Amino acid sequence: MHNKQVCNQKQISLKLKERKKFQVYEELTIKRFSDNVLGKPRKTSSSTDSSSRPSTPLTFE
């Protein structure tokens, strides 16, 4: 009984991690998509934006 509960707990936390990862991916995709559609309205702040933010290599291009 106890073992089964632990197993379920692990599965749930794994699912949450996956969902979080997907959420971040979705947000980035939507952001990039809206940037493309709107013709990148933040052209002036983009130069400072990219330098202030730590450059994280995106695995999905």
C-alpha positions as CSV (number, residue, x, y, z in Angstrom):
1,M,0.0,0.0,0.0
2,H,2.7,2.5,1.0
3,N,4.8,1.6,-1.9
4,K,2.0,2.2,-4.4
5,Q,1.4,5.7,-2.9
6,V,5.1,6.6,-3.3
7,C,5.0,5.4,-6.9
8,N,1.9,7.5,-7.6
9,Q,3.6,10.6,-6.0
10,K,6.6,10.2,-8.2
11,Q,4.4,9.9,-11.3
12,I,2.5,13.0,-10.4
13,S,5.6,15.1,-9.8
14,L,7.0,13.9,-13.1
15,K,3.8,14.9,-14.9
16,L,3.9,18.3,-13.3
17,K,7.5,18.8,-14.5
18,E,6.6,17.8,-18.0
19,R,3.7,20.1,-18.0
20,K,5.8,23.0,-16.7
21,K,8.4,22.4,-19.5
22,F,5.7,22.3,-22.1
23,Q,4.2,25.5,-20.7
24,V,7.5,27.4,-20.9
25,Y,8.0,26.1,-24.5
26,E,4.5,27.2,-25.4
27,E,5.0,30.7,-24.0
28,L,8.3,31.1,-25.8
29,T,6.7,29.9,-29.1
30,I,3.7,32.2,-28.7
31,K,6.0,35.1,-27.8
32,R,8.2,34.5,-30.9
33,F,5.1,34.0,-33.1
34,S,3.5,37.3,-31.9
35,D,6.9,39.0,-32.5
36,N,7.0,37.8,-36.0
37,V,3.4,38.7,-36.7
38,L,3.7,42.2,-35.2
39,G,7.0,42.8,-37.0
40,K,9.0,43.0,-33.8
41,P,7.7,46.3,-32.4
42,R,10.3,46.2,-29.6
43,K,13.2,46.9,-32.0
44,T,14.6,49.7,-29.8
45,S,14.8,47.7,-26.6
46,S,15.9,44.4,-28.2
47,S,19.6,45.3,-28.1
48,T,19.6,46.0,-24.4
49,D,17.1,43.2,-23.8
50,S,19.3,40.5,-25.2
51,S,22.4,41.7,-23.3
52,S,20.7,42.0,-19.9
53,R,19.1,38.6,-20.2
54,P,21.4,35.6,-19.7
55,S,21.7,34.0,-23.1
56,T,20.1,30.6,-22.8
57,P,20.6,28.4,-25.9
58,L,17.2,27.3,-27.2
59,T,17.2,23.6,-28.2
60,F,14.0,24.1,-30.3
61,E,14.5,26.5,-33.2
